[in-house]
Amino acid sequence: MFGDEKDRVLIKSNGEPTYFASDVAYHKDKFDRGFDLVIDVWGADHHGYVPRMKAAVQALGKSPDALQILLIQFVSLIKGGKLVPMSTRAGQFVTLREMMDEVGVDAMRYFFLMRKCDSHLDFDIDLAKSASTDNPVYYVQYASARIHSIFKEAASRGVAVVDPEKVELSMLSTEEEKALIKCLARFPEEIKKAANDLAPHILIYYVYDLAKAFHSFYNAHRVLGEENSLTNARLTLVRAVKVVLLNILHLLKINAPEVM
């Protein structure tokens, strides 16, 4: 019924509830508490369970669409260029705690969000631990550290950050500056799309693009030491990058270091 292939047992002949009964009760409690959308995160091996759970939600008087189920694919660990063997039968596995202790929480969060939930992830442990620009989380956090160093140096030189409304932003005319501004302008749409699609990986791609655009700008142009109007314009641009970068990293619960 309700789109499922057959009726499901909730109470066994001995009066004991089934596992499915507890699942139904769990979701009923969510809706009874006032939520109009429930999001479940399941392993991909539970895909056959989706129709019965949506049928149960419909039987509770809710739309099946009120329950959204994200199926997460498996993760393979790579170390030293080789696949780390894991088997539940053989008792060979690596815990999440062990991984966090080895590569750090920031790298764990970043790497696990790099792929769509329905895409397989090859987690390169050595890359996640490396302090190089090949490591995407290091590359993004390095942008944060560079931005902090710019404002620290500006303060040491007595260069104040001017009110943006008083800055001649028309001074920002190079290809790198324009590319960075265009990237910043994407921020609202990227946030909206990530939220609507339940797809945090969109923010991972965007924050990497932003870091890349900033590094290109930083490597091509001086911010300090130019004539005042240009310095003010570039400081304003860098401050805008700082605001957006910190907002995204805050949403992803990834640290924005001041020194690296």
C-alpha positions as CSV (number, residue, x, y, z in Angstrom):
1,M,0.0,0.0,0.0
2,F,0.9,3.7,-0.4
3,G,3.4,2.8,-3.2
4,D,5.2,0.0,-1.3
5,E,5.4,-3.4,-2.9
6,K,3.7,-5.2,0.0
7,D,2.2,-4.7,3.5
8,R,4.8,-4.4,6.2
9,V,4.7,-6.0,9.6
10,L,4.8,-3.6,12.5
11,I,3.9,-6.0,15.4
12,K,5.0,-9.6,15.3
13,S,2.8,-12.5,16.3
14,N,4.4,-12.6,19.7
15,G,3.5,-9.0,20.4
16,E,7.0,-7.6,19.9
17,P,7.4,-4.6,17.6
18,T,9.6,-4.9,14.5
19,Y,12.5,-2.7,13.6
20,F,10.3,-1.0,11.1
21,A,7.8,-0.1,13.8
22,S,10.5,1.8,15.7
23,D,11.4,3.6,12.4
24,V,7.8,4.6,11.9
25,A,7.5,5.9,15.5
26,Y,10.7,7.9,15.1
27,H,9.4,9.7,12.0
28,K,6.0,10.2,13.5
29,D,7.7,11.9,16.5
30,K,9.5,14.2,14.1
31,F,6.3,15.3,12.4
32,D,4.4,15.6,15.7
33,R,7.1,18.0,16.9
34,G,6.2,20.4,14.0
35,F,8.7,19.6,11.3
36,D,7.3,19.7,7.8
37,L,10.4,18.2,6.2
38,V,12.4,15.3,7.5
39,I,15.8,14.5,6.0
40,D,17.4,11.1,6.6
41,V,21.0,10.2,5.7
42,W,21.4,6.5,4.9
43,G,24.1,4.2,3.6
44,A,23.6,3.3,-0.1
45,D,23.0,-0.4,0.9
46,H,19.7,0.7,2.4
47,H,18.2,1.9,-0.9
48,G,15.6,-0.9,-0.9
49,Y,14.2,0.5,2.4
50,V,13.2,3.9,0.8
51,P,9.8,2.9,-0.7
52,R,8.5,1.4,2.6
53,M,9.6,4.4,4.7
54,K,8.0,6.8,2.3
55,A,4.9,4.6,2.3
56,A,4.9,4.8,6.1
57,V,5.1,8.6,6.0
58,Q,2.1,8.7,3.7
59,A,0.2,6.4,6.0
60,L,0.8,8.9,8.7
61,G,-1.1,11.4,6.6
62,K,2.0,13.2,5.2
63,S,3.2,13.7,1.7
64,P,5.9,11.2,0.7
65,D,7.9,14.3,-0.3
66,A,7.9,15.4,3.3
67,L,10.6,12.8,3.8
68,Q,13.8,13.2,1.8
69,I,16.4,10.4,2.0
70,L,20.0,11.0,1.0
71,L,21.9,7.8,0.2
72,I,25.6,8.0,1.0
73,Q,28.1,6.0,-1.0
74,F,31.0,4.1,0.5
75,V,34.4,5.7,1.2
76,S,37.7,4.1,0.2
77,L,40.8,5.0,2.0
78,I,44.1,5.5,0.1
79,K,47.4,5.6,1.9
80,G,50.8,5.4,0.2
81,G,49.1,5.2,-3.1
82,K,47.4,1.9,-2.1
83,L,43.9,1.0,-1.0
84,V,43.6,0.4,2.7
85,P,42.0,-3.0,3.1
86,M,38.8,-3.1,5.2
87,S,36.4,-5.9,5.9
88,T,33.7,-6.0,8.5
89,R,33.7,-9.8,8.4
90,A,37.5,-9.9,9.0
91,G,37.2,-7.1,11.6
92,Q,39.4,-4.8,9.6
93,F,38.2,-1.3,9.6
94,V,39.3,2.3,10.3
95,T,37.1,4.3,12.7
96,L,36.1,7.9,12.1
97,R,37.9,8.9,15.3
98,E,41.1,7.3,14.1
99,M,40.9,9.3,10.8
100,M,40.2,12.6,12.7
101,D,43.2,11.9,14.9
102,E,45.4,11.3,11.9
103,V,44.3,14.0,9.4
104,G,42.5,16.5,11.6
105,V,38.8,17.6,11.8
106,D,39.1,20.3,9.1
107,A,40.5,17.9,6.5
108,M,37.9,15.3,7.4
109,R,35.0,17.7,7.0
110,Y,36.4,19.2,3.7
111,F,37.2,15.9,2.1
112,F,33.9,14.2,3.0
113,L,32.0,17.2,1.5
114,M,34.0,17.2,-1.7
115,R,31.7,14.8,-3.4
116,K,27.9,14.6,-3.9
117,C,26.4,12.2,-1.4
118,D,25.7,9.7,-4.1
119,S,29.2,9.7,-5.5
120,H,32.0,7.3,-4.3
121,L,34.8,9.0,-2.4
122,D,38.5,8.0,-2.6
123,F,39.9,9.6,0.6
124,D,43.7,10.1,0.1
125,I,45.1,10.2,3.6
126,D,48.5,11.5,2.6
127,L,47.0,14.3,0.6
128,A,44.7,15.3,3.4
129,K,47.7,15.5,5.8
130,S,50.0,17.4,3.4
131,A,50.9,21.1,3.9
132,S,50.9,21.9,0.2
133,T,48.7,23.6,-2.3
134,D,47.8,20.2,-3.8
135,N,45.8,19.7,-0.6
136,P,42.5,21.6,-1.3
137,V,41.7,22.3,2.3
138,Y,45.2,23.7,2.9
139,Y,44.8,25.7,-0.3
140,V,41.6,27.3,1.0
141,Q,42.9,27.9,4.5
142,Y,46.1,29.4,3.1
143,A,43.9,32.1,1.5
144,S,42.6,33.0,4.9
145,A,46.1,33.2,6.3
146,R,47.2,35.4,3.5
147,I,44.3,37.8,4.0
148,H,45.0,38.1,7.7
149,S,48.7,38.9,6.9
150,I,47.6,41.7,4.5
151,F,45.5,43.4,7.2
152,K,48.2,42.8,9.8
153,E,50.8,44.4,7.6
154,A,48.4,47.3,6.8
155,A,47.9,48.0,10.5
156,S,51.7,48.0,11.1
157,R,52.1,50.6,8.3
158,G,49.2,52.7,9.7
159,V,47.1,52.1,6.6
160,A,43.4,52.3,7.7
161,V,40.6,50.4,5.9
162,V,38.4,53.1,4.3
163,D,34.6,53.1,4.2
164,P,33.7,51.1,1.0
165,E,31.3,53.9,-0.1
166,K,34.2,56.3,-0.2
167,V,36.5,54.0,-2.3
168,E,37.0,54.4,-6.0
169,L,36.2,50.8,-6.9
170,S,36.6,51.7,-10.6
171,M,40.3,51.3,-9.9
172,L,39.8,47.6,-9.9
173,S,40.2,46.9,-13.6
174,T,42.8,44.1,-14.1
175,E,41.8,40.7,-15.3
176,E,42.6,39.1,-11.9
177,E,40.5,41.8,-10.0
178,K,37.5,41.3,-12.3
179,A,37.7,37.5,-12.0
180,L,37.8,37.8,-8.2
181,I,34.8,40.2,-8.2
182,K,32.8,37.9,-10.5
183,C,33.5,35.0,-8.2
184,L,32.4,37.0,-5.1
185,A,29.2,37.9,-6.9
186,R,28.3,34.2,-7.2
187,F,28.1,33.8,-3.4
188,P,24.3,34.4,-2.9
189,E,23.3,32.0,-5.7
190,E,25.8,29.3,-4.6
191,I,24.4,29.4,-1.0
192,K,20.8,29.2,-2.3
193,K,21.5,26.3,-4.6
194,A,23.4,24.4,-2.0
195,A,20.5,24.8,0.4
196,N,17.7,24.0,-2.1
197,D,19.5,20.9,-3.4
198,L,20.7,19.7,0.0
199,A,24.2,19.7,-1.6
200,P,26.9,21.1,0.6
201,H,29.6,20.0,-1.9
202,I,28.5,23.0,-4.0
203,L,30.0,25.3,-1.3
204,I,33.2,23.2,-1.3
205,Y,33.6,23.8,-5.1
206,Y,32.8,27.5,-4.7
207,V,35.1,28.2,-1.8
208,Y,38.0,26.5,-3.8
209,D,37.2,28.7,-6.8
210,L,37.2,31.8,-4.5
211,A,40.6,30.8,-3.0
212,K,42.0,30.2,-6.5
213,A,40.8,33.6,-7.7
214,F,42.2,35.3,-4.6
215,H,45.6,33.5,-4.9
216,S,45.8,34.5,-8.6
217,F,45.1,38.2,-7.6
218,Y,47.5,38.1,-4.7
219,N,50.3,36.7,-6.9
220,A,49.8,39.2,-9.7
221,H,49.3,42.4,-7.7
222,R,50.4,44.3,-4.6
223,V,47.7,45.4,-2.2
224,L,49.9,47.7,-0.1
225,G,52.5,50.2,-1.4
226,E,50.5,51.5,-4.3
227,E,49.0,55.0,-4.5
228,N,46.2,55.6,-2.0
229,S,43.2,55.2,-4.2
230,L,44.4,51.8,-5.6
231,T,45.5,50.5,-2.2
232,N,42.1,51.5,-0.8
233,A,40.3,49.7,-3.6
234,R,42.3,46.6,-3.3
235,L,42.0,46.5,0.5
236,T,38.2,46.8,0.1
237,L,38.3,43.9,-2.4
238,V,40.3,41.8,0.0
239,R,38.0,42.6,2.8
240,A,35.1,41.4,0.7
241,V,36.9,38.1,0.1
242,K,37.5,37.8,3.8
243,V,33.8,38.2,4.6
244,V,32.7,35.6,2.1
245,L,35.5,33.2,2.9
246,L,34.8,33.3,6.6
247,N,31.1,32.9,6.1
248,I,31.5,29.8,4.0
249,L,34.1,28.2,6.3
250,H,31.8,29.0,9.2
251,L,28.9,27.2,7.5
252,L,31.2,24.2,6.8
253,K,32.5,24.2,10.4
254,I,36.1,24.5,9.0
255,N,38.6,26.8,10.7
256,A,39.9,29.9,9.1
257,P,43.5,30.1,10.4
258,E,45.3,33.4,10.7
259,V,48.7,31.9,10.4
260,M,50.0,28.8,8.5
